[in-house]
Amino acid sequence: LGRHAHRRSAAREAGAVLSLLSSLGPPPLVLKGRLLAHQVWPRPWHRPSTDLDLLVEREALAAGVGALVAAGYRRPSGVPLGGTSSVLLQCP
């Protein structure tokens, strides 16, 4: 994908993740990444990001991870779940 197409695709992906998680309970808080860059930086394209860091309430974590896995996200092989403080998932 071209640089601009990749950014649009990543923004759609982030929006889909936020929408899915918000449908399960309290919406997650965006800590850093592409979506936050649009709110904070005057030129967000100067702040590239390849991931999305979210804060999810502890009670919503298991349902959120389950919904993302059901949507095709997966844990990288060899990477442990990380308990309740950190979960790494890759896009489908």
Rosetta blueprint (number, residue, H / E / L):
1 L L
2 G L
3 R H
4 H H
5 A H
6 H H
7 R H
8 R H
9 S H
10 A H
11 A H
12 R H
13 E H
14 A H
15 G H
16 A H
17 V H
18 L H
19 S H
20 L H
21 L H
22 S H
23 S L
24 L L
25 G L
26 P L
27 P L
28 P L
29 L E
30 V E
31 L E
32 K E
33 G E
34 R H
35 L H
36 L H
37 A H
38 H H
39 Q H
40 V H
41 W L
42 P L
43 R L
44 P H
45 W H
46 H H
47 R L
48 P L
49 S L
50 T L
51 D L
52 L E
53 D E
54 L E
55 L E
56 V L
57 E L
58 R H
59 E H
60 A H
61 L H
62 A H
63 A H
64 G H
65 V H
66 G H
67 A H
68 L H
69 V H
70 A H
71 A L
72 G L
73 Y L
74 R E
75 R L
76 P L
77 S L
78 G L
79 V L
80 P L
81 L L
82 G L
83 G L
84 T L
85 S L
86 S L
87 V L
88 L L
89 L L
90 Q E
91 C L
92 P L
